[in-house]
Amino acid sequence: MPISLPSSRPKEVKLFRNNRSQAVRIPAEFELPGDRVMIHREGDKLIIEPVTGPSNFAELIAEWKKEPPLGPEDQFPDIEDMPAKPENIF
């Protein structure tokens, strides 16, 4: 489920170097939740979005364990086991 954040007016901020990476100081009114973001380029724009899901397999499994167990309505239906029939593949 995407996070809905309020819109705001553009604001000019400074870029700086952090070792060999370029960085931008994000003002408080633009603060994003969490400690990770996804970044991608669209033309000359950089889009920064919060990461809302698990970042690795262990986190994914931990999320699944939080889910309630499946009920009967969530199970796969019984499927008739049909006998195998020979196929001519030549």
PDB file of N, CA, C and O in Angstrom:
ATOM      1  N   MET A   1       0.845  -1.161   0.000  1.00  0.00           N
ATOM      2  CA  MET A   1       0.000   0.000   0.000  1.00  0.00           C
ATOM      3  C   MET A   1       0.898   1.233   0.000  1.00  0.00           C
ATOM      4  O   MET A   1       1.730   1.373   0.896  1.00  0.00           O
ATOM      5  N   PRO A   2       0.755   2.145  -0.991  1.00  0.00           N
ATOM      6  CA  PRO A   2       1.605   3.322  -1.050  1.00  0.00           C
ATOM      7  C   PRO A   2       1.337   4.264   0.114  1.00  0.00           C
ATOM      8  O   PRO A   2       0.216   4.367   0.613  1.00  0.00           O
ATOM      9  N   ILE A   3       2.382   4.940   0.528  1.00  0.00           N
ATOM     10  CA  ILE A   3       2.261   5.919   1.603  1.00  0.00           C
ATOM     11  C   ILE A   3       1.803   7.225   0.989  1.00  0.00           C
ATOM     12  O   ILE A   3       2.381   7.678   0.001  1.00  0.00           O
ATOM     13  N   SER A   4       0.775   7.840   1.553  1.00  0.00           N
ATOM     14  CA  SER A   4       0.273   9.115   1.048  1.00  0.00           C
ATOM     15  C   SER A   4       0.874  10.233   1.887  1.00  0.00           C
ATOM     16  O   SER A   4       0.598  10.354   3.080  1.00  0.00           O
ATOM     17  N   LEU A   5       1.698  11.044   1.241  1.00  0.00           N
ATOM     18  CA  LEU A   5       2.318  12.171   1.926  1.00  0.00           C
ATOM     19  C   LEU A   5       1.749  13.461   1.373  1.00  0.00           C
ATOM     20  O   LEU A   5       1.440  13.528   0.183  1.00  0.00           O
ATOM     21  N   PRO A   6       1.598  14.502   2.208  1.00  0.00           N
ATOM     22  CA  PRO A   6       1.045  15.760   1.715  1.00  0.00           C
ATOM     23  C   PRO A   6       1.974  16.407   0.693  1.00  0.00           C
ATOM     24  O   PRO A   6       3.195  16.272   0.773  1.00  0.00           O
ATOM     25  N   SER A   7       1.379  17.111  -0.268  1.00  0.00           N
ATOM     26  CA  SER A   7       2.168  17.842  -1.263  1.00  0.00           C
ATOM     27  C   SER A   7       2.733  19.103  -0.632  1.00  0.00           C
ATOM     28  O   SER A   7       2.195  19.601   0.356  1.00  0.00           O
ATOM     29  N   SER A   8       3.803  19.615  -1.194  1.00  0.00           N
ATOM     30  CA  SER A   8       4.382  20.856  -0.704  1.00  0.00           C
ATOM     31  C   SER A   8       4.982  21.613  -1.875  1.00  0.00           C
ATOM     32  O   SER A   8       5.130  21.075  -2.972  1.00  0.00           O
ATOM     33  N   ARG A   9       5.317  22.846  -1.627  1.00  0.00           N
ATOM     34  CA  ARG A   9       5.910  23.683  -2.661  1.00  0.00           C
ATOM     35  C   ARG A   9       7.377  23.322  -2.818  1.00  0.00           C
ATOM     36  O   ARG A   9       8.018  22.910  -1.852  1.00  0.00           O
ATOM     37  N   PRO A  10       7.924  23.470  -4.033  1.00  0.00           N
ATOM     38  CA  PRO A  10       9.349  23.211  -4.226  1.00  0.00           C
ATOM     39  C   PRO A  10      10.201  24.128  -3.352  1.00  0.00           C
ATOM     40  O   PRO A  10       9.804  25.250  -3.037  1.00  0.00           O
ATOM     41  N   LYS A  11      11.362  23.639  -2.971  1.00  0.00           N
ATOM     42  CA  LYS A  11      12.277  24.420  -2.139  1.00  0.00           C
ATOM     43  C   LYS A  11      13.692  24.162  -2.639  1.00  0.00           C
ATOM     44  O   LYS A  11      14.057  23.014  -2.889  1.00  0.00           O
ATOM     45  N   GLU A  12      14.481  25.196  -2.785  1.00  0.00           N
ATOM     46  CA  GLU A  12      15.868  25.047  -3.228  1.00  0.00           C
ATOM     47  C   GLU A  12      16.737  24.626  -2.049  1.00  0.00           C
ATOM     48  O   GLU A  12      16.673  25.215  -0.970  1.00  0.00           O
ATOM     49  N   VAL A  13      17.550  23.593  -2.277  1.00  0.00           N
ATOM     50  CA  VAL A  13      18.461  23.105  -1.236  1.00  0.00           C
ATOM     51  C   VAL A  13      19.852  22.947  -1.852  1.00  0.00           C
ATOM     52  O   VAL A  13      19.994  22.916  -3.074  1.00  0.00           O
ATOM     53  N   LYS A  14      20.866  22.850  -1.007  1.00  0.00           N
ATOM     54  CA  LYS A  14      22.240  22.721  -1.489  1.00  0.00           C
ATOM     55  C   LYS A  14      22.639  21.264  -1.654  1.00  0.00           C
ATOM     56  O   LYS A  14      22.212  20.394  -0.896  1.00  0.00           O
ATOM     57  N   LEU A  15      23.460  21.023  -2.649  1.00  0.00           N
ATOM     58  CA  LEU A  15      24.101  19.728  -2.833  1.00  0.00           C
ATOM     59  C   LEU A  15      25.468  19.782  -2.180  1.00  0.00           C
ATOM     60  O   LEU A  15      26.084  20.847  -2.116  1.00  0.00           O
ATOM     61  N   PHE A  16      25.955  18.640  -1.691  1.00  0.00           N
ATOM     62  CA  PHE A  16      27.292  18.589  -1.113  1.00  0.00           C
ATOM     63  C   PHE A  16      27.897  17.228  -1.390  1.00  0.00           C
ATOM     64  O   PHE A  16      27.203  16.318  -1.843  1.00  0.00           O
ATOM     65  N   ARG A  17      29.173  17.084  -1.123  1.00  0.00           N
ATOM     66  CA  ARG A  17      29.880  15.824  -1.324  1.00  0.00           C
ATOM     67  C   ARG A  17      29.981  15.106   0.012  1.00  0.00           C
ATOM     68  O   ARG A  17      30.235  15.724   1.046  1.00  0.00           O
ATOM     69  N   ASN A  18      29.781  13.804  -0.022  1.00  0.00           N
ATOM     70  CA  ASN A  18      29.969  12.958   1.145  1.00  0.00           C
ATOM     71  C   ASN A  18      30.882  11.832   0.669  1.00  0.00           C
ATOM     72  O   ASN A  18      30.417  10.869   0.060  1.00  0.00           O
ATOM     73  N   ASN A  19      32.168  11.950   0.943  1.00  0.00           N
ATOM     74  CA  ASN A  19      33.192  11.081   0.378  1.00  0.00           C
ATOM     75  C   ASN A  19      33.117  11.183  -1.146  1.00  0.00           C
ATOM     76  O   ASN A  19      33.324  12.265  -1.695  1.00  0.00           O
ATOM     77  N   ARG A  20      32.826  10.080  -1.840  1.00  0.00           N
ATOM     78  CA  ARG A  20      32.782  10.123  -3.302  1.00  0.00           C
ATOM     79  C   ARG A  20      31.359  10.213  -3.847  1.00  0.00           C
ATOM     80  O   ARG A  20      31.155  10.096  -5.056  1.00  0.00           O
ATOM     81  N   SER A  21      30.373  10.418  -2.974  1.00  0.00           N
ATOM     82  CA  SER A  21      28.976  10.513  -3.407  1.00  0.00           C
ATOM     83  C   SER A  21      28.467  11.938  -3.293  1.00  0.00           C
ATOM     84  O   SER A  21      28.872  12.694  -2.410  1.00  0.00           O
ATOM     85  N   GLN A  22      27.579  12.285  -4.197  1.00  0.00           N
ATOM     86  CA  GLN A  22      26.890  13.564  -4.085  1.00  0.00           C
ATOM     87  C   GLN A  22      25.699  13.350  -3.160  1.00  0.00           C
ATOM     88  O   GLN A  22      25.056  12.301  -3.215  1.00  0.00           O
ATOM     89  N   ALA A  23      25.400  14.320  -2.320  1.00  0.00           N
ATOM     90  CA  ALA A  23      24.305  14.189  -1.360  1.00  0.00           C
ATOM     91  C   ALA A  23      23.481  15.462  -1.349  1.00  0.00           C
ATOM     92  O   ALA A  23      23.935  16.522  -1.780  1.00  0.00           O
ATOM     93  N   VAL A  24      22.288  15.340  -0.857  1.00  0.00           N
ATOM     94  CA  VAL A  24      21.399  16.495  -0.711  1.00  0.00           C
ATOM     95  C   VAL A  24      20.824  16.461   0.699  1.00  0.00           C
ATOM     96  O   VAL A  24      20.420  15.406   1.187  1.00  0.00           O
ATOM     97  N   ARG A  25      20.791  17.607   1.340  1.00  0.00           N
ATOM     98  CA  ARG A  25      20.198  17.686   2.672  1.00  0.00           C
ATOM     99  C   ARG A  25      18.696  17.844   2.484  1.00  0.00           C
ATOM    100  O   ARG A  25      18.246  18.780   1.822  1.00  0.00           O
ATOM    101  N   ILE A  26      17.929  16.945   3.055  1.00  0.00           N
ATOM    102  CA  ILE A  26      16.476  16.962   2.898  1.00  0.00           C
ATOM    103  C   ILE A  26      15.872  17.724   4.075  1.00  0.00           C
ATOM    104  O   ILE A  26      16.019  17.307   5.223  1.00  0.00           O
ATOM    105  N   PRO A  27      15.190  18.841   3.795  1.00  0.00           N
ATOM    106  CA  PRO A  27      14.563  19.620   4.874  1.00  0.00           C
ATOM    107  C   PRO A  27      13.491  18.807   5.607  1.00  0.00           C
ATOM    108  O   PRO A  27      12.933  17.861   5.051  1.00  0.00           O
ATOM    109  N   ALA A  28      13.213  19.181   6.848  1.00  0.00           N
ATOM    110  CA  ALA A  28      12.274  18.443   7.704  1.00  0.00           C
ATOM    111  C   ALA A  28      10.908  18.275   7.058  1.00  0.00           C
ATOM    112  O   ALA A  28      10.277  17.231   7.222  1.00  0.00           O
ATOM    113  N   GLU A  29      10.437  19.283   6.325  1.00  0.00           N
ATOM    114  CA  GLU A  29       9.090  19.170   5.747  1.00  0.00           C
ATOM    115  C   GLU A  29       9.017  18.149   4.601  1.00  0.00           C
ATOM    116  O   GLU A  29       7.927  17.798   4.148  1.00  0.00           O
ATOM    117  N   PHE A  30      10.190  17.674   4.133  1.00  0.00           N
ATOM    118  CA  PHE A  30      10.232  16.658   3.083  1.00  0.00           C
ATOM    119  C   PHE A  30      10.672  15.297   3.631  1.00  0.00           C
ATOM    120  O   PHE A  30      10.916  14.371   2.858  1.00  0.00           O
ATOM    121  N   GLU A  31      10.775  15.171   4.953  1.00  0.00           N
ATOM    122  CA  GLU A  31      11.274  13.947   5.569  1.00  0.00           C
ATOM    123  C   GLU A  31      10.442  12.737   5.141  1.00  0.00           C
ATOM    124  O   GLU A  31       9.215  12.807   5.069  1.00  0.00           O
ATOM    125  N   LEU A  32      11.123  11.641   4.862  1.00  0.00           N
ATOM    126  CA  LEU A  32      10.469  10.396   4.460  1.00  0.00           C
ATOM    127  C   LEU A  32      10.518   9.397   5.613  1.00  0.00           C
ATOM    128  O   LEU A  32      11.437   9.446   6.431  1.00  0.00           O
ATOM    129  N   PRO A  33       9.541   8.490   5.688  1.00  0.00           N
ATOM    130  CA  PRO A  33       9.553   7.479   6.758  1.00  0.00           C
ATOM    131  C   PRO A  33      10.625   6.434   6.493  1.00  0.00           C
ATOM    132  O   PRO A  33      11.043   6.237   5.352  1.00  0.00           O
ATOM    133  N   GLY A  34      11.063   5.775   7.541  1.00  0.00           N
ATOM    134  CA  GLY A  34      12.009   4.670   7.407  1.00  0.00           C
ATOM    135  C   GLY A  34      13.442   5.126   7.270  1.00  0.00           C
ATOM    136  O   GLY A  34      13.759   6.300   7.463  1.00  0.00           O
ATOM    137  N   ASP A  35      14.320   4.167   6.928  1.00  0.00           N
ATOM    138  CA  ASP A  35      15.743   4.487   6.797  1.00  0.00           C
ATOM    139  C   ASP A  35      16.297   4.089   5.437  1.00  0.00           C
ATOM    140  O   ASP A  35      17.513   4.067   5.248  1.00  0.00           O
ATOM    141  N   ARG A  36      15.413   3.770   4.479  1.00  0.00           N
ATOM    142  CA  ARG A  36      15.846   3.408   3.131  1.00  0.00           C
ATOM    143  C   ARG A  36      14.931   4.085   2.116  1.00  0.00           C
ATOM    144  O   ARG A  36      13.755   4.324   2.394  1.00  0.00           O
ATOM    145  N   VAL A  37      15.468   4.391   0.953  1.00  0.00           N
ATOM    146  CA  VAL A  37      14.678   4.948  -0.144  1.00  0.00           C
ATOM    147  C   VAL A  37      15.085   4.283  -1.448  1.00  0.00           C
ATOM    148  O   VAL A  37      16.164   3.701  -1.554  1.00  0.00           O
ATOM    149  N   MET A  38      14.216   4.376  -2.428  1.00  0.00           N
ATOM    150  CA  MET A  38      14.520   3.976  -3.797  1.00  0.00           C
ATOM    151  C   MET A  38      14.702   5.268  -4.584  1.00  0.00           C
ATOM    152  O   MET A  38      13.958   6.228  -4.383  1.00  0.00           O
ATOM    153  N   ILE A  39      15.687   5.296  -5.478  1.00  0.00           N
ATOM    154  CA  ILE A  39      15.925   6.481  -6.293  1.00  0.00           C
ATOM    155  C   ILE A  39      16.018   6.047  -7.745  1.00  0.00           C
ATOM    156  O   ILE A  39      16.637   5.032  -8.066  1.00  0.00           O
ATOM    157  N   HIS A  40      15.395   6.829  -8.621  1.00  0.00           N
ATOM    158  CA  HIS A  40      15.516   6.565 -10.048  1.00  0.00           C
ATOM    159  C   HIS A  40      15.417   7.884 -10.813  1.00  0.00           C
ATOM    160  O   HIS A  40      14.960   8.900 -10.289  1.00  0.00           O
ATOM    161  N   ARG A  41      15.853   7.835 -12.043  1.00  0.00           N
ATOM    162  CA  ARG A  41      15.894   9.038 -12.867  1.00  0.00           C
ATOM    163  C   ARG A  41      14.753   8.988 -13.878  1.00  0.00           C
ATOM    164  O   ARG A  41      14.493   7.951 -14.488  1.00  0.00           O
ATOM    165  N   GLU A  42      14.075  10.128 -14.048  1.00  0.00           N
ATOM    166  CA  GLU A  42      13.087  10.333 -15.111  1.00  0.00           C
ATOM    167  C   GLU A  42      13.497  11.602 -15.842  1.00  0.00           C
ATOM    168  O   GLU A  42      13.208  12.713 -15.396  1.00  0.00           O
ATOM    169  N   GLY A  43      14.178  11.420 -16.977  1.00  0.00           N
ATOM    170  CA  GLY A  43      14.712  12.587 -17.695  1.00  0.00           C
ATOM    171  C   GLY A  43      15.772  13.259 -16.851  1.00  0.00           C
ATOM    172  O   GLY A  43      16.734  12.618 -16.429  1.00  0.00           O
ATOM    173  N   ASP A  44      15.601  14.560 -16.598  1.00  0.00           N
ATOM    174  CA  ASP A  44      16.573  15.282 -15.769  1.00  0.00           C
ATOM    175  C   ASP A  44      16.151  15.348 -14.299  1.00  0.00           C
ATOM    176  O   ASP A  44      16.765  16.074 -13.518  1.00  0.00           O
ATOM    177  N   LYS A  45      15.119  14.607 -13.915  1.00  0.00           N
ATOM    178  CA  LYS A  45      14.643  14.593 -12.531  1.00  0.00           C
ATOM    179  C   LYS A  45      15.109  13.327 -11.817  1.00  0.00           C
ATOM    180  O   LYS A  45      15.208  12.263 -12.429  1.00  0.00           O
ATOM    181  N   LEU A  46      15.391  13.446 -10.532  1.00  0.00           N
ATOM    182  CA  LEU A  46      15.643  12.290  -9.675  1.00  0.00           C
ATOM    183  C   LEU A  46      14.411  12.108  -8.797  1.00  0.00           C
ATOM    184  O   LEU A  46      13.954  13.053  -8.155  1.00  0.00           O
ATOM    185  N   ILE A  47      13.883  10.908  -8.772  1.00  0.00           N
ATOM    186  CA  ILE A  47      12.700  10.596  -7.972  1.00  0.00           C
ATOM    187  C   ILE A  47      13.159   9.756  -6.783  1.00  0.00           C
ATOM    188  O   ILE A  47      13.796   8.717  -6.958  1.00  0.00           O
ATOM    189  N   ILE A  48      12.834  10.208  -5.581  1.00  0.00           N
ATOM    190  CA  ILE A  48      13.199   9.503  -4.350  1.00  0.00           C
ATOM    191  C   ILE A  48      11.902   9.068  -3.675  1.00  0.00           C
ATOM    192  O   ILE A  48      11.029   9.891  -3.399  1.00  0.00           O
ATOM    193  N   GLU A  49      11.782   7.758  -3.412  1.00  0.00           N
ATOM    194  CA  GLU A  49      10.566   7.216  -2.818  1.00  0.00           C
ATOM    195  C   GLU A  49      10.922   6.342  -1.624  1.00  0.00           C
ATOM    196  O   GLU A  49      11.945   5.658  -1.644  1.00  0.00           O
ATOM    197  N   PRO A  50      10.081   6.353  -0.570  1.00  0.00           N
ATOM    198  CA  PRO A  50      10.368   5.492   0.574  1.00  0.00           C
ATOM    199  C   PRO A  50      10.237   4.035   0.195  1.00  0.00           C
ATOM    200  O   PRO A  50       9.402   3.675  -0.635  1.00  0.00           O
ATOM    201  N   VAL A  51      11.059   3.194   0.800  1.00  0.00           N
ATOM    202  CA  VAL A  51      10.955   1.747   0.628  1.00  0.00           C
ATOM    203  C   VAL A  51       9.928   1.280   1.643  1.00  0.00           C
ATOM    204  O   VAL A  51      10.085   1.502   2.844  1.00  0.00           O
ATOM    205  N   THR A  52       8.875   0.630   1.157  1.00  0.00           N
ATOM    206  CA  THR A  52       7.795   0.249   2.065  1.00  0.00           C
ATOM    207  C   THR A  52       7.750  -1.242   2.358  1.00  0.00           C
ATOM    208  O   THR A  52       6.992  -1.671   3.227  1.00  0.00           O
ATOM    209  N   GLY A  53       8.536  -2.036   1.660  1.00  0.00           N
ATOM    210  CA  GLY A  53       8.499  -3.483   1.865  1.00  0.00           C
ATOM    211  C   GLY A  53       9.818  -4.005   2.391  1.00  0.00           C
ATOM    212  O   GLY A  53      10.749  -3.236   2.628  1.00  0.00           O
ATOM    213  N   PRO A  54       9.897  -5.304   2.573  1.00  0.00           N
ATOM    214  CA  PRO A  54      11.134  -5.913   3.058  1.00  0.00           C
ATOM    215  C   PRO A  54      12.269  -5.752   2.054  1.00  0.00           C
ATOM    216  O   PRO A  54      12.032  -5.744   0.846  1.00  0.00           O
ATOM    217  N   SER A  55      13.499  -5.623   2.544  1.00  0.00           N
ATOM    218  CA  SER A  55      14.645  -5.410   1.656  1.00  0.00           C
ATOM    219  C   SER A  55      15.394  -6.696   1.337  1.00  0.00           C
ATOM    220  O   SER A  55      16.213  -6.720   0.418  1.00  0.00           O
ATOM    221  N   ASN A  56      15.128  -7.765   2.080  1.00  0.00           N
ATOM    222  CA  ASN A  56      15.814  -9.021   1.803  1.00  0.00           C
ATOM    223  C   ASN A  56      14.900 -10.189   2.156  1.00  0.00           C
ATOM    224  O   ASN A  56      13.811 -10.002   2.698  1.00  0.00           O
ATOM    225  N   PHE A  57      15.359 -11.388   1.843  1.00  0.00           N
ATOM    226  CA  PHE A  57      14.546 -12.580   2.034  1.00  0.00           C
ATOM    227  C   PHE A  57      14.187 -12.797   3.509  1.00  0.00           C
ATOM    228  O   PHE A  57      13.059 -13.184   3.817  1.00  0.00           O
ATOM    229  N   ALA A  58      15.122 -12.555   4.413  1.00  0.00           N
ATOM    230  CA  ALA A  58      14.858 -12.761   5.846  1.00  0.00           C
ATOM    231  C   ALA A  58      13.744 -11.824   6.328  1.00  0.00           C
ATOM    232  O   ALA A  58      12.888 -12.234   7.112  1.00  0.00           O
ATOM    233  N   GLU A  59      13.751 -10.570   5.863  1.00  0.00           N
ATOM    234  CA  GLU A  59      12.690  -9.639   6.246  1.00  0.00           C
ATOM    235  C   GLU A  59      11.353 -10.068   5.652  1.00  0.00           C
ATOM    236  O   GLU A  59      10.313  -9.920   6.292  1.00  0.00           O
ATOM    237  N   LEU A  60      11.377 -10.596   4.433  1.00  0.00           N
ATOM    238  CA  LEU A  60      10.154 -11.070   3.794  1.00  0.00           C
ATOM    239  C   LEU A  60       9.552 -12.215   4.603  1.00  0.00           C
ATOM    240  O   LEU A  60       8.348 -12.220   4.862  1.00  0.00           O
ATOM    241  N   ILE A  61      10.364 -13.171   5.000  1.00  0.00           N
ATOM    242  CA  ILE A  61       9.882 -14.298   5.812  1.00  0.00           C
ATOM    243  C   ILE A  61       9.317 -13.786   7.138  1.00  0.00           C
ATOM    244  O   ILE A  61       8.278 -14.262   7.595  1.00  0.00           O
ATOM    245  N   ALA A  62       9.992 -12.826   7.751  1.00  0.00           N
ATOM    246  CA  ALA A  62       9.509 -12.263   9.014  1.00  0.00           C
ATOM    247  C   ALA A  62       8.144 -11.604   8.822  1.00  0.00           C
ATOM    248  O   ALA A  62       7.278 -11.718   9.689  1.00  0.00           O
ATOM    249  N   GLU A  63       7.943 -10.919   7.702  1.00  0.00           N
ATOM    250  CA  GLU A  63       6.650 -10.302   7.404  1.00  0.00           C
ATOM    251  C   GLU A  63       5.578 -11.379   7.248  1.00  0.00           C
ATOM    252  O   GLU A  63       4.466 -11.229   7.754  1.00  0.00           O
ATOM    253  N   TRP A  64       5.915 -12.471   6.542  1.00  0.00           N
ATOM    254  CA  TRP A  64       4.943 -13.549   6.342  1.00  0.00           C
ATOM    255  C   TRP A  64       4.541 -14.170   7.665  1.00  0.00           C
ATOM    256  O   TRP A  64       3.383 -14.547   7.846  1.00  0.00           O
ATOM    257  N   LYS A  65       5.491 -14.284   8.603  1.00  0.00           N
ATOM    258  CA  LYS A  65       5.181 -14.891   9.900  1.00  0.00           C
ATOM    259  C   LYS A  65       4.194 -14.044  10.692  1.00  0.00           C
ATOM    260  O   LYS A  65       3.487 -14.570  11.551  1.00  0.00           O
ATOM    261  N   LYS A  66       4.132 -12.737  10.419  1.00  0.00           N
ATOM    262  CA  LYS A  66       3.198 -11.846  11.114  1.00  0.00           C
ATOM    263  C   LYS A  66       1.768 -12.045  10.622  1.00  0.00           C
ATOM    264  O   LYS A  66       0.818 -11.734  11.341  1.00  0.00           O
ATOM    265  N   GLU A  67       1.605 -12.562   9.401  1.00  0.00           N
ATOM    266  CA  GLU A  67       0.281 -12.748   8.815  1.00  0.00           C
ATOM    267  C   GLU A  67      -0.466 -13.849   9.555  1.00  0.00           C
ATOM    268  O   GLU A  67       0.143 -14.815  10.014  1.00  0.00           O
ATOM    269  N   PRO A  68      -1.790 -13.706   9.674  1.00  0.00           N
ATOM    270  CA  PRO A  68      -2.547 -14.797  10.299  1.00  0.00           C
ATOM    271  C   PRO A  68      -2.509 -16.036   9.413  1.00  0.00           C
ATOM    272  O   PRO A  68      -2.351 -15.921   8.198  1.00  0.00           O
ATOM    273  N   PRO A  69      -2.650 -17.221  10.008  1.00  0.00           N
ATOM    274  CA  PRO A  69      -2.620 -18.445   9.205  1.00  0.00           C
ATOM    275  C   PRO A  69      -3.784 -18.458   8.220  1.00  0.00           C
ATOM    276  O   PRO A  69      -4.811 -17.818   8.446  1.00  0.00           O
ATOM    277  N   LEU A  70      -3.612 -19.190   7.136  1.00  0.00           N
ATOM    278  CA  LEU A  70      -4.657 -19.275   6.124  1.00  0.00           C
ATOM    279  C   LEU A  70      -5.866 -20.022   6.657  1.00  0.00           C
ATOM    280  O   LEU A  70      -5.729 -21.006   7.385  1.00  0.00           O
ATOM    281  N   GLY A  71      -7.043 -19.551   6.294  1.00  0.00           N
ATOM    282  CA  GLY A  71      -8.285 -20.228   6.660  1.00  0.00           C
ATOM    283  C   GLY A  71      -8.720 -21.143   5.533  1.00  0.00           C
ATOM    284  O   GLY A  71      -8.088 -21.161   4.477  1.00  0.00           O
ATOM    285  N   PRO A  72      -9.793 -21.908   5.736  1.00  0.00           N
ATOM    286  CA  PRO A  72     -10.248 -22.848   4.709  1.00  0.00           C
ATOM    287  C   PRO A  72     -10.566 -22.167   3.380  1.00  0.00           C
ATOM    288  O   PRO A  72     -10.349 -22.754   2.320  1.00  0.00           O
ATOM    289  N   GLU A  73     -11.076 -20.941   3.423  1.00  0.00           N
ATOM    290  CA  GLU A  73     -11.424 -20.237   2.188  1.00  0.00           C
ATOM    291  C   GLU A  73     -10.187 -19.814   1.391  1.00  0.00           C
ATOM    292  O   GLU A  73     -10.302 -19.484   0.210  1.00  0.00           O
ATOM    293  N   ASP A  74      -9.011 -19.818   2.016  1.00  0.00           N
ATOM    294  CA  ASP A  74      -7.771 -19.426   1.348  1.00  0.00           C
ATOM    295  C   ASP A  74      -6.985 -20.618   0.803  1.00  0.00           C
ATOM    296  O   ASP A  74      -5.962 -20.432   0.145  1.00  0.00           O
ATOM    297  N   GLN A  75      -7.443 -21.819   1.064  1.00  0.00           N
ATOM    298  CA  GLN A  75      -6.719 -23.012   0.633  1.00  0.00           C
ATOM    299  C   GLN A  75      -7.003 -23.302  -0.840  1.00  0.00           C
ATOM    300  O   GLN A  75      -8.023 -22.873  -1.379  1.00  0.00           O
ATOM    301  N   PHE A  76      -6.100 -24.027  -1.481  1.00  0.00           N
ATOM    302  CA  PHE A  76      -6.334 -24.456  -2.847  1.00  0.00           C
ATOM    303  C   PHE A  76      -7.439 -25.512  -2.866  1.00  0.00           C
ATOM    304  O   PHE A  76      -7.523 -26.332  -1.952  1.00  0.00           O
ATOM    305  N   PRO A  77      -8.289 -25.500  -3.902  1.00  0.00           N
ATOM    306  CA  PRO A  77      -9.338 -26.523  -3.966  1.00  0.00           C
ATOM    307  C   PRO A  77      -8.740 -27.886  -4.301  1.00  0.00           C
ATOM    308  O   PRO A  77      -7.649 -27.977  -4.865  1.00  0.00           O
ATOM    309  N   ASP A  78      -9.471 -28.945  -3.943  1.00  0.00           N
ATOM    310  CA  ASP A  78      -9.042 -30.293  -4.300  1.00  0.00           C
ATOM    311  C   ASP A  78      -9.126 -30.440  -5.818  1.00  0.00           C
ATOM    312  O   ASP A  78     -10.075 -29.972  -6.447  1.00  0.00           O
ATOM    313  N   ILE A  79      -8.138 -31.086  -6.385  1.00  0.00           N
ATOM    314  CA  ILE A  79      -8.085 -31.301  -7.829  1.00  0.00           C
ATOM    315  C   ILE A  79      -8.062 -32.801  -8.073  1.00  0.00           C
ATOM    316  O   ILE A  79      -7.291 -33.535  -7.455  1.00  0.00           O
ATOM    317  N   GLU A  80      -8.926 -33.243  -8.991  1.00  0.00           N
ATOM    318  CA  GLU A  80      -8.993 -34.665  -9.301  1.00  0.00           C
ATOM    319  C   GLU A  80      -7.675 -35.117  -9.905  1.00  0.00           C
ATOM    320  O   GLU A  80      -7.173 -34.500 -10.844  1.00  0.00           O
ATOM    321  N   ASP A  81      -7.119 -36.181  -9.374  1.00  0.00           N
ATOM    322  CA  ASP A  81      -5.854 -36.721  -9.875  1.00  0.00           C
ATOM    323  C   ASP A  81      -6.147 -37.599 -11.078  1.00  0.00           C
ATOM    324  O   ASP A  81      -6.599 -38.735 -10.935  1.00  0.00           O
ATOM    325  N   MET A  82      -5.887 -37.067 -12.263  1.00  0.00           N
ATOM    326  CA  MET A  82      -6.182 -37.795 -13.496  1.00  0.00           C
ATOM    327  C   MET A  82      -5.046 -38.766 -13.793  1.00  0.00           C
ATOM    328  O   MET A  82      -3.879 -38.450 -13.560  1.00  0.00           O
ATOM    329  N   PRO A  83      -5.390 -39.968 -14.316  1.00  0.00           N
ATOM    330  CA  PRO A  83      -4.330 -40.908 -14.677  1.00  0.00           C
ATOM    331  C   PRO A  83      -3.530 -40.373 -15.866  1.00  0.00           C
ATOM    332  O   PRO A  83      -4.069 -39.693 -16.740  1.00  0.00           O
ATOM    333  N   ALA A  84      -2.259 -40.688 -15.879  1.00  0.00           N
ATOM    334  CA  ALA A  84      -1.399 -40.252 -16.981  1.00  0.00           C
ATOM    335  C   ALA A  84      -1.782 -40.997 -18.241  1.00  0.00           C
ATOM    336  O   ALA A  84      -2.136 -42.174 -18.181  1.00  0.00           O
ATOM    337  N   LYS A  85      -1.716 -40.320 -19.396  1.00  0.00           N
ATOM    338  CA  LYS A  85      -1.986 -40.997 -20.652  1.00  0.00           C
ATOM    339  C   LYS A  85      -0.756 -40.857 -21.538  1.00  0.00           C
ATOM    340  O   LYS A  85      -0.093 -39.820 -21.507  1.00  0.00           O
ATOM    341  N   PRO A  86      -0.445 -41.863 -22.312  1.00  0.00           N
ATOM    342  CA  PRO A  86       0.749 -41.800 -23.152  1.00  0.00           C
ATOM    343  C   PRO A  86       0.598 -40.746 -24.247  1.00  0.00           C
ATOM    344  O   PRO A  86      -0.488 -40.543 -24.790  1.00  0.00           O
ATOM    345  N   GLU A  87       1.689 -40.094 -24.553  1.00  0.00           N
ATOM    346  CA  GLU A  87       1.731 -39.101 -25.618  1.00  0.00           C
ATOM    347  C   GLU A  87       2.798 -39.517 -26.618  1.00  0.00           C
ATOM    348  O   GLU A  87       3.895 -39.917 -26.228  1.00  0.00           O
ATOM    349  N   ASN A  88       2.486 -39.426 -27.888  1.00  0.00           N
ATOM    350  CA  ASN A  88       3.451 -39.729 -28.925  1.00  0.00           C
ATOM    351  C   ASN A  88       4.234 -38.449 -29.220  1.00  0.00           C
ATOM    352  O   ASN A  88       3.679 -37.495 -29.766  1.00  0.00           O
ATOM    353  N   ILE A  89       5.510 -38.425 -28.863  1.00  0.00           N
ATOM    354  CA  ILE A  89       6.316 -37.218 -29.056  1.00  0.00           C
ATOM    355  C   ILE A  89       7.234 -37.308 -30.270  1.00  0.00           C
ATOM    356  O   ILE A  89       8.041 -36.407 -30.498  1.00  0.00           O
ATOM    357  N   PHE A  90       7.124 -38.379 -31.051  1.00  0.00           N
ATOM    358  CA  PHE A  90       7.950 -38.526 -32.260  1.00  0.00           C
ATOM    359  C   PHE A  90       7.149 -38.322 -33.491  1.00  0.00           C
ATOM    360  O   PHE A  90       7.683 -38.409 -34.597  1.00  0.00           O
TER     361      PHE A  90
END
